[in-house]
Amino acid sequence: MQSVTNHVNLLSERVHALRADNSRIMVGLVGAPGSGKSTLADELSRRLALQKCPNIVVPMDGFHLDNAILERRELLSRKGAPETFDVDGFIRTIRALRSCEPVVAPRFDRDRDIAIAGAINVPPDTPVVIVEGNYLMFDEALWRSLEVMWSISARLDVPMPELRARLIQRWLNQNLSRAAATRRAESNDIPNAQRVIEKALPCTFNLSFET
């Protein structure tokens, strides 16, 4: 399997190849929970900045529905599943970004488990927008309309045993016991990961990570 550096090299080269003919490059980084999307997005953003290519990362997680709404819909225990996001708001935002409109987007605060409105400002002259999320190339109603939005799409492929270990570790890092962390991962995170994999649309690149 390849390293993060190799993936950043590949994606940054493709971005620069497309810049001459595009006022905005939309990069969609997609994969199951725990696949390393945030890490790759941050590293790609850092590399492009060093190469004097302005860019902004917009995570899909900012479009989580609020916990109070999820409670009313009896979906709180499934937070992170496709139906627990503001998909309409997310699609409108991606369309505006693709059209180079000025956009202010939310950001998800994982420690407080809430979305922060107005946290990411994307000026219309930003040449590269990197979007990372589970469902950017997802073959279900509404979500599949995102397929045409990306100048470059890249899927992070991680074997399920490795994903399982990473997802359990996330909860261990939140000071849950091993048993509680395993229950949380197996009841929600792992089913979400399987759904992402089973409903995957083809991407420009399929990437794998060293473990």
C-alpha positions in Angstrom: 0.0 0.0 0.0 1.1 3.6 -0.6 1.9 6.4 1.8 0.2 9.7 2.5 3.1 11.5 0.8 2.6 9.5 -2.4 -1.1 10.3 -2.4 -0.4 14.0 -1.9 2.1 14.0 -4.7 -0.5 12.4 -7.1 -3.3 14.7 -6.1 -1.3 17.9 -6.1 0.1 17.1 -9.6 -3.4 16.6 -10.9 -4.6 19.9 -9.3 -1.8 21.8 -11.0 -2.5 20.1 -14.3 -6.1 21.3 -14.2 -5.5 24.9 -12.9 -4.7 26.5 -16.3 -8.2 25.7 -17.6 -10.3 26.1 -14.5 -11.1 29.0 -12.3 -11.9 26.6 -9.5 -10.8 23.0 -8.8 -13.1 21.0 -6.7 -11.3 18.1 -5.0 -13.6 15.4 -3.4 -11.9 13.1 -0.9 -14.2 10.3 0.1 -14.0 7.1 2.2 -15.5 5.2 5.1 -15.3 6.6 8.6 -11.7 6.1 9.9 -10.2 5.9 6.4 -7.9 8.9 6.8 -9.8 11.6 4.9 -9.1 14.4 7.3 -5.4 13.5 7.4 -5.1 13.5 3.6 -7.1 16.7 3.2 -4.9 18.5 5.6 -1.7 17.2 4.1 -2.9 18.1 0.5 -3.9 21.6 1.7 -0.5 22.1 3.3 1.4 20.9 0.2 -0.7 23.2 -2.1 -0.1 26.2 0.2 3.7 25.5 0.1 3.4 25.5 -3.7 1.7 29.0 -3.6 -1.7 27.5 -4.5 -4.4 29.0 -2.2 -6.9 26.5 -1.1 -9.5 25.8 1.6 -10.7 22.5 3.2 -14.5 22.2 3.7 -15.4 19.0 5.7 -18.8 17.5 5.1 -19.1 16.9 8.9 -20.1 20.5 9.4 -23.5 19.5 7.9 -24.4 17.1 10.7 -27.9 17.7 11.9 -28.1 19.0 15.4 -28.5 16.4 18.2 -31.9 17.8 19.2 -33.2 17.2 15.6 -31.8 13.7 15.6 -33.4 13.0 18.9 -36.8 14.0 17.6 -36.3 11.8 14.5 -35.0 8.9 16.7 -31.7 9.0 14.8 -29.3 10.1 17.5 -27.8 6.6 17.9 -27.2 6.5 14.1 -25.3 9.8 14.0 -23.0 9.7 11.0 -25.4 7.8 8.8 -26.4 9.5 5.5 -29.9 10.4 6.9 -28.3 12.3 9.9 -26.9 15.0 7.6 -28.4 18.1 6.1 -27.9 16.7 2.6 -30.0 19.5 0.9 -27.9 22.2 2.6 -24.7 20.4 1.7 -25.6 20.0 -2.0 -26.6 23.7 -2.2 -23.2 24.6 -0.7 -21.2 22.4 -3.0 -23.1 23.9 -6.0 -22.3 27.4 -4.8 -18.6 26.5 -4.3 -18.4 25.0 -7.8 -19.9 28.2 -9.2 -17.3 30.3 -7.4 -19.9 32.1 -5.4 -18.8 33.5 -2.0 -19.6 30.8 0.6 -19.6 30.6 4.4 -19.8 27.0 5.6 -20.2 25.3 9.0 -17.5 23.3 10.8 -18.0 20.3 13.1 -16.6 20.5 16.6 -16.0 16.9 17.5 -15.1 17.6 21.2 -18.5 19.4 21.7 -20.3 17.2 19.2 -21.9 20.2 17.5 -21.7 22.0 14.1 -20.5 25.6 14.3 -22.3 27.8 11.8 -20.3 30.4 9.7 -16.9 28.9 10.6 -15.4 28.5 7.2 -15.2 31.4 4.7 -14.5 30.6 1.1 -13.8 33.7 -1.0 -14.9 33.5 -4.7 -11.2 33.8 -5.9 -10.0 30.7 -4.0 -8.7 28.4 -6.8 -8.9 25.1 -5.0 -11.5 23.8 -2.6 -10.9 20.4 -0.9 -14.0 18.7 0.4 -13.8 15.6 2.5 -16.6 13.3 3.7 -18.1 9.9 3.7 -20.8 10.4 1.2 -19.4 12.5 -1.6 -19.5 9.6 -4.1 -22.4 7.7 -2.7 -25.0 5.9 -4.8 -28.2 6.8 -2.9 -31.0 9.3 -3.6 -29.9 13.0 -3.4 -26.3 12.1 -2.6 -25.6 10.7 -6.1 -26.1 14.2 -7.5 -22.7 15.2 -6.1 -20.9 12.9 -8.5 -20.6 15.6 -11.2 -19.4 18.3 -8.8 -15.8 17.2 -8.5 -12.9 18.1 -10.8 -11.0 15.3 -9.0 -12.4 12.6 -6.8 -10.3 10.2 -4.7 -11.5 7.3 -2.6 -9.5 6.0 0.3 -9.6 2.2 0.5 -8.9 0.7 3.8 -9.6 -3.0 4.6 -12.5 -3.5 7.0 -10.4 -5.1 9.8 -8.2 -2.0 9.8 -11.2 0.3 9.8 -12.7 -1.6 12.7 -9.5 -1.2 14.7 -9.4 2.5 14.0 -13.0 3.2 14.8 -12.7 1.4 18.1 -9.6 3.4 18.9 -11.5 6.6 18.3 -13.8 5.8 21.2 -10.9 4.6 23.3 -9.4 8.0 22.8 -12.6 9.4 24.3 -11.9 7.5 27.5 -14.5 4.7 26.9 -13.7 1.3 28.1 -12.7 -1.3 25.6 -16.1 -3.0 25.8 -18.0 0.3 25.4 -15.8 1.5 22.6 -16.3 -1.8 20.7 -20.1 -1.5 21.2 -20.2 2.1 19.9 -18.1 1.2 16.8 -20.0 -2.0 16.0 -23.5 -0.5 16.5 -23.0 2.6 14.3 -19.6 3.4 12.9 -18.9 0.0 11.3 -22.4 -0.2 9.7 -21.9 3.3 8.3 -18.5 2.2 6.9 -20.0 -0.9 5.2 -22.7 1.3 3.7 -20.1 3.7 2.2 -18.2 0.8 0.7 -21.3 -1.0 -0.7 -22.8 2.1 -2.3 -19.5 3.5 -3.7 -19.5 5.4 -7.0 -16.4 5.3 -9.2 -13.7 7.9 -8.4 -10.8 9.4 -10.4 -8.4 7.7 -8.0 -8.6 4.8 -5.6 -6.0 5.2 -2.9 -4.8 2.9 -0.2 -2.9 3.7 3.0 0.0 1.9 4.7 -1.0 0.6 8.2 
